[in-house]
Amino acid sequence: MATCKGCGEEAEALVSVKVDGKAKKLCEDCADRAREASEIAEASESVVQGMMGFKGRR
């Protein structure tokens, strides 16, 4: 059995997910949470840049 890097519990299968630019092997539950967190962070960054009038690349 492999150990999840997120929660530390053993899982049958691990999924490779990019978190903060680094690939981590997480269980399905942790992988879903990491994906949701990155989507929320991306959306909030976009909103803040819109409010600030940022016209740069991203």
C-alpha positions as CSV (number, residue, x, y, z in Angstrom):
1,M,0.0,0.0,0.0
2,A,1.1,3.5,-0.8
3,T,0.9,6.4,1.6
4,C,-0.8,9.7,0.6
5,K,1.4,12.8,1.0
6,G,-1.6,15.0,2.0
7,C,-3.3,13.1,4.8
8,G,-0.7,10.4,5.6
9,E,-3.1,7.5,5.3
10,E,-2.6,4.4,3.2
11,A,-4.4,4.3,-0.1
12,E,-4.7,1.6,-2.8
13,A,-4.0,4.0,-5.6
14,L,-2.4,7.4,-5.7
15,V,-3.1,10.2,-8.2
16,S,-0.3,12.6,-9.3
17,V,-1.5,16.2,-9.0
18,K,0.3,19.5,-9.4
19,V,0.1,21.6,-6.3
20,D,1.9,25.0,-6.3
21,G,3.9,23.9,-9.3
22,K,5.1,20.6,-7.7
23,A,3.8,17.2,-8.5
24,K,2.5,15.3,-5.5
25,K,1.0,11.8,-5.2
26,L,-2.3,12.1,-3.3
27,C,-5.3,9.9,-2.7
28,E,-8.5,10.6,-4.6
29,D,-10.0,12.7,-1.7
30,C,-6.9,14.8,-1.2
31,A,-6.5,15.2,-5.0
32,D,-10.1,16.5,-5.4
33,R,-9.6,19.0,-2.5
34,A,-6.3,20.2,-4.1
35,R,-8.0,20.7,-7.5
36,E,-10.8,22.7,-5.9
37,A,-8.4,24.8,-3.9
38,S,-6.4,25.7,-7.0
39,E,-9.5,26.6,-9.0
40,I,-10.8,28.8,-6.2
41,A,-7.4,30.5,-5.9
42,E,-7.2,31.1,-9.7
43,A,-10.7,32.6,-9.8
44,S,-10.1,34.9,-6.8
45,E,-6.8,36.1,-8.3
46,S,-8.6,36.9,-11.5
47,V,-11.3,38.9,-9.7
48,V,-8.7,40.9,-7.7
49,Q,-6.7,41.6,-10.8
50,G,-9.9,42.8,-12.5
51,M,-10.7,45.2,-9.5
52,M,-7.2,46.6,-9.6
53,G,-7.3,47.1,-13.4
54,F,-4.3,44.8,-14.0
55,K,-3.7,44.4,-17.7
56,G,-0.6,42.2,-17.7
57,R,-0.1,38.6,-18.7
58,R,-1.2,35.6,-16.8
